Amino acid sequence: MPDEAKAKTSGVRMRRIARTILAWRLESGQDQVEVAKAVGWSNAKQSRIETAKLPITPADVMTLALHFARPPDERDALFRDAQTAHSARWLEQISADAFAADVREYVALESEATEARIFKVDVVPGLLQTADYARVIDTTVASDGGLSEERVQARIRRQARLTDDLPLAVRCVLTEAVLRIQVGGRETWLGQLRRIAELMELPNIDIRFLTSERGAYYAMGYPFSILSFDDNEPEIGYIELLRTGVYLEQEAEVRPYVDAFGRLWESAEDADRSRALLLGIIGAAG
């Protein structure tokens, strides 16, 4: 994959690392030529590191941190950031057609986010899907068929973010319809509901349900996701369409969806009632 494409998949976290490296150099009073000569690489590499056009490795972070004599805690924190920024590299092993370009970018951003807020009206979010459920969704929506299994496995690999060393925090609002639609038949459907029940036990995942009896609710019919990041990086909104998606990057664009999620969260059942609703549906079906 070309360097520019790698830089795109590294996204928000790599840009933050680049800004930190630049700040270190400016604080030191050195120019790029001096730094590059001192650490033993080209001026071009130093420039591309500082502009996030070249993914920086954890080893490069350590080299520069030592050169600039940064405090151990600051050095180690950026080193860990560089390690986790490369956690999206599995995407490079997936064929380009397995994800639409904008979906690939969303997954890369998701891999670097600290929190995801998700609202869905009729389908379980990809982060929570079982392989069987994902397979049915993909084969129903996709028209090619040939890449279906690769897309399914790529979706499942995304879920490692839920249980890794720096797990993604997830707050999710689902309508009751998501639980009632028997995608793939009874066994696939029940398997998916049980998977949701398991995920609800994780400390970093909070799933709430909007009951059908509540009637109309705010943002009805408009599913969306919001990704949040460390260090005051701006939040990113995402609206998924049939074969593409729309990114919301400006604060004025994202804010209405942040507000909408807050209202949906307040309207949904609390954690205990949500768990009871889910287990009641599973129990009645069993």
CORNORTA-V414098 format. One record per pair of residues at least 24 apart in sequence whose ideal C-beta (glycine too) atoms are under 10 Angstrom apart, sorted by the first residue. I is the first residue (numbers start at 1). GAP is how many residues later the second one is. If there is no record, write none. Layout:
i=[I	I]
gap=[GAP	GAP]
This chain:
i=[1	1	1	1	1	3	3	3	3	4	4	4	5	5	5	5	6	6	6	6	6	6	6	6	7	7	7	7	7	7	7	8	8	8	8	8	9	9	9	9	9	9	9	9	9	9	9	9	9	9	9	10	10	10	10	10	10	10	10	10	10	10	10	10	11	11	11	11	11	11	11	11	11	11	11	11	11	11	11	12	12	12	12	12	12	12	12	12	12	12	12	12	12	13	13	13	13	13	13	13	13	13	13	13	13	13	13	13	13	13	14	14	14	14	14	14	14	14	14	14	14	14	14	15	15	15	15	15	16	16	16	16	16	16	16	16	16	16	17	17	17	17	17	17	17	17	17	17	17	17	18	18	18	18	18	18	18	18	18	19	19	19	19	20	20	20	20	20	20	20	20	20	20	20	21	21	21	21	21	21	21	21	21	21	21	21	22	22	22	22	22	23	23	24	24	24	24	24	24	24	24	24	24	25	25	25	25	25	26	27	27	28	28	28	28	30	30	34	35	35	35	38	38	38	38	39	39	39	39	39	40	55	55	55	55	56	56	56	56	57	57	57	57	58	58	58	58	58	61	80	80	81	81	81	81	83	83	84	84	84	84	84	84	85	85	86	87	87	87	87	87	87	87	88	88	88	90	90	90	90	91	91	91	93	93	94	94	94	94	94	94	95	95	95	95	97	97	97	97	97	98	98	98	98	98	98	98	98	98	99	99	99	99	99	100	100	100	101	101	102	102	102	102	102	102	102	102	103	103	103	103	103	103	103	104	105	105	105	105	106	106	106	106	106	106	106	107	107	107	107	107	109	109	109	109	109	110	110	110	110	110	110	110	111	111	111	111	111	112	112	112	112	112	112	112	113	113	113	113	113	113	113	113	113	113	113	113	113	114	114	114	114	114	114	114	114	114	114	114	115	115	115	115	115	115	115	115	115	115	115	116	116	116	116	116	116	116	116	116	116	116	116	116	117	117	117	117	117	117	117	117	117	117	117	117	117	117	117	117	117	117	117	117	118	118	118	118	118	118	118	118	118	118	118	118	118	119	119	119	119	119	119	119	119	119	119	119	119	119	119	119	119	119	119	120	120	120	120	120	120	120	120	120	120	121	121	121	121	121	121	121	121	121	121	121	121	122	122	122	122	122	122	122	122	122	123	123	123	123	123	123	123	124	124	124	124	124	124	124	124	124	124	124	125	125	125	125	125	125	125	125	125	126	126	126	126	126	126	126	126	126	127	127	127	127	127	127	127	127	127	127	127	127	128	128	128	128	128	128	128	128	128	128	128	128	128	128	129	129	129	129	129	129	129	129	130	130	130	130	130	130	130	130	130	130	130	131	131	131	131	131	131	132	132	132	132	132	132	132	132	132	133	133	133	133	133	133	133	133	134	134	134	134	135	135	136	136	136	136	136	136	137	137	139	140	140	141	141	142	143	159	159	161	162	162	162	162	163	163	163	163	166	166	167	167	167	167	168	168	168	169	169	169	169	169	169	170	170	170	170	170	170	171	171	171	171	171	171	171	171	171	172	172	172	172	172	172	172	172	172	172	172	172	172	173	173	173	173	173	173	173	173	173	173	173	173	173	173	173	173	173	173	174	174	174	174	174	174	174	174	174	175	175	175	175	175	175	175	175	175	175	176	176	176	176	176	176	176	176	176	176	176	177	177	177	178	178	179	179	179	179	179	179	179	179	180	180	182	186	189	189	189	190	190	190	190	193	193	193	193	193	193	194	194	194	194	196	196	196	196	197	197	197	197	197	200	200	200	200	200	201	206	206	206	207	207	207	207	207	208	208	208	208	208	208	208	208	208	208	208	208	209	209	209	209	209	209	209	209	209	209	210	210	210	210	210	210	211	211	211	211	211	211	214	214	214	217	217	217	217	218	218	218	218	218	218	218	218	219	219	219	219	219	219	219	219	220	222	222	224	224	224	224	224	224	224	225	225	226	226	226	226	226	227	228	237]
gap=[88	90	91	92	95	45	50	51	52	44	49	50	86	87	91	99	47	48	49	80	82	83	85	86	41	44	45	46	47	48	49	44	93	96	97	100	46	76	77	79	80	81	82	83	95	96	98	99	100	102	103	42	44	45	46	72	75	76	77	78	79	98	101	102	41	74	77	94	95	96	97	98	99	100	101	102	218	222	225	40	73	96	97	99	100	101	215	217	218	219	221	222	224	39	68	69	71	72	73	74	75	95	96	98	99	100	216	217	218	220	35	38	39	40	41	42	67	68	71	72	74	94	98	36	37	70	97	218	36	62	65	69	96	213	214	215	216	217	32	33	35	38	39	43	44	61	62	64	65	68	30	31	32	33	34	35	36	37	38	31	32	33	212	30	36	41	44	45	50	54	57	58	61	211	25	28	29	30	31	35	39	40	43	44	47	57	24	27	28	29	30	27	45	26	40	41	43	44	45	46	50	51	54	24	25	39	42	43	24	41	43	39	40	41	42	37	38	33	29	32	33	25	26	29	30	24	25	27	28	29	27	27	30	31	34	25	26	29	30	25	26	28	29	24	25	26	27	28	24	85	86	31	85	149	150	82	83	27	28	77	80	81	82	26	27	25	24	25	73	74	77	78	79	24	70	73	64	67	68	70	63	66	67	61	64	53	56	57	59	60	63	52	55	56	59	47	49	50	53	54	49	50	51	52	53	54	55	56	57	48	51	52	55	56	143	144	145	143	144	136	138	139	141	142	143	144	145	48	51	135	137	140	141	142	50	131	133	140	142	119	121	130	132	134	139	141	47	48	50	51	54	118	120	127	129	138	48	51	58	115	117	126	128	47	49	50	53	57	49	54	56	115	117	118	121	48	55	56	57	112	113	114	115	116	117	120	122	123	52	53	54	55	90	113	114	115	116	117	119	53	54	55	56	89	111	112	113	114	115	120	45	46	52	53	54	55	56	89	109	110	111	112	122	52	53	54	55	56	89	107	108	109	110	111	118	120	140	141	143	144	145	147	148	52	53	54	55	56	89	105	106	107	108	109	120	143	52	53	54	55	56	91	100	103	104	105	106	107	138	141	142	145	146	149	52	53	54	55	57	58	103	104	105	120	52	53	54	56	57	89	96	98	99	100	101	102	52	53	55	56	58	59	61	99	101	51	54	55	58	60	100	117	48	50	54	55	57	59	68	69	71	72	83	45	47	49	53	71	82	98	100	115	25	26	28	29	30	32	33	99	114	28	29	31	32	34	35	41	43	45	72	78	98	31	34	42	44	46	50	64	67	68	70	71	72	77	79	26	27	29	30	54	63	66	67	26	29	54	58	59	61	62	63	64	65	66	24	25	28	57	60	64	51	52	53	55	56	57	59	60	63	50	51	55	56	58	59	60	62	49	50	54	58	49	53	47	48	49	52	53	56	46	47	45	43	44	101	102	101	100	36	40	43	37	40	42	43	36	39	41	42	38	64	35	36	37	38	36	37	59	33	34	35	36	37	59	29	32	34	35	36	37	33	34	35	36	37	55	90	93	94	24	27	28	33	34	35	36	37	53	89	93	96	102	33	34	35	36	37	44	46	50	87	88	90	91	92	93	94	95	96	101	33	34	35	36	49	90	94	100	104	34	35	36	37	39	42	45	48	89	93	33	34	35	36	37	38	93	98	101	102	105	32	33	35	31	32	30	32	33	98	99	101	102	103	32	101	103	99	92	93	96	91	92	95	96	85	86	88	89	92	93	84	85	88	92	78	79	82	86	78	81	82	84	85	71	74	75	78	79	74	59	65	68	61	64	67	68	71	56	57	58	59	60	61	62	63	65	66	67	69	59	60	61	64	65	66	67	68	69	72	54	55	57	58	59	64	56	57	58	62	63	66	53	54	55	46	47	50	51	41	42	43	44	45	46	48	49	37	38	40	41	42	44	45	48	44	35	38	24	30	32	33	36	37	40	32	36	28	31	32	34	35	27	30	24]
